[in-house]
Amino acid sequence: MYTIDIEKRCGCVKKDENLVLPQQFEDKHEAEFAALRLVNHMNANYCKKHRFYVDEEGDKLTIRVELACPKEI
């Protein structure tokens, strides 16, 4: 069983009523695809203050959160 969860829940994550985590999958490739699709959605549609990426540790896929780089002057 493969699990997708998120490291920290910023305001955008908490406001997203459609986001249900953790999620579990029997198939590794299905879990990876779902995690990447979720991260792409978050990076494209959330406030841009954070950047989201997937970190795989065994059967756990954790969505990590980091501050986005400030815009260049």
C-alpha positions as CSV (number, residue, x, y, z in Angstrom):
1,M,0.0,0.0,0.0
2,Y,1.4,3.4,-1.0
3,T,0.4,6.6,0.8
4,I,0.4,10.2,-0.3
5,D,0.4,12.8,2.5
6,I,1.5,16.4,3.0
7,E,4.3,17.7,5.3
8,K,2.8,21.0,6.3
9,R,-0.7,22.4,5.6
10,C,-0.3,26.1,4.6
11,G,-3.4,28.3,4.3
12,C,-4.0,27.4,0.6
13,V,-4.0,23.7,1.5
14,K,-6.4,24.2,4.3
15,K,-8.8,26.2,2.1
16,D,-8.9,23.6,-0.7
17,E,-12.1,21.7,0.1
18,N,-11.4,19.2,-2.7
19,L,-8.0,18.1,-1.2
20,V,-8.3,14.8,0.7
21,L,-5.1,13.6,2.3
22,P,-3.8,11.1,3.1
23,Q,-4.6,9.0,0.0
24,Q,-3.7,5.4,-0.4
25,F,-3.0,3.3,-3.5
26,E,-2.2,-0.3,-4.2
27,D,-0.1,0.5,-7.3
28,K,3.2,2.5,-6.9
29,H,2.9,4.0,-10.4
30,E,-0.7,5.1,-9.8
31,A,0.4,6.7,-6.5
32,E,3.4,8.5,-8.1
33,F,1.1,9.8,-10.9
34,A,-1.5,11.0,-8.4
35,A,1.2,12.8,-6.3
36,L,2.8,14.5,-9.3
37,R,-0.6,15.6,-10.6
38,L,-1.5,17.0,-7.2
39,V,1.8,18.9,-6.9
40,N,1.4,20.4,-10.3
41,H,-2.1,21.5,-9.4
42,M,-0.9,23.0,-6.1
43,N,2.0,24.9,-7.8
44,A,-0.2,26.2,-10.6
45,N,-3.2,27.3,-8.5
46,Y,-2.1,28.2,-5.0
47,C,-0.8,31.5,-3.8
48,K,2.8,31.1,-5.2
49,K,4.3,31.8,-1.7
50,H,5.3,28.1,-1.5
51,R,6.6,25.5,-3.8
52,F,5.4,21.9,-3.5
53,Y,7.3,18.8,-4.5
54,V,7.1,15.1,-3.9
55,D,9.6,13.2,-1.7
56,E,9.5,9.4,-1.9
57,E,10.5,7.4,1.1
58,G,9.7,3.7,0.7
59,D,6.0,3.3,0.4
60,K,5.3,6.9,1.5
61,L,5.1,9.8,-0.9
62,T,5.2,13.0,1.0
63,I,4.4,16.4,-0.5
64,R,7.0,18.8,0.9
65,V,6.5,22.5,1.1
66,E,9.2,25.2,0.8
67,L,9.2,28.9,0.4
68,A,9.2,29.9,-3.2
69,C,12.2,32.0,-4.4
70,P,11.5,35.7,-4.4
71,K,11.2,37.3,-7.8
72,E,14.4,38.8,-9.2
73,I,14.7,42.5,-9.2
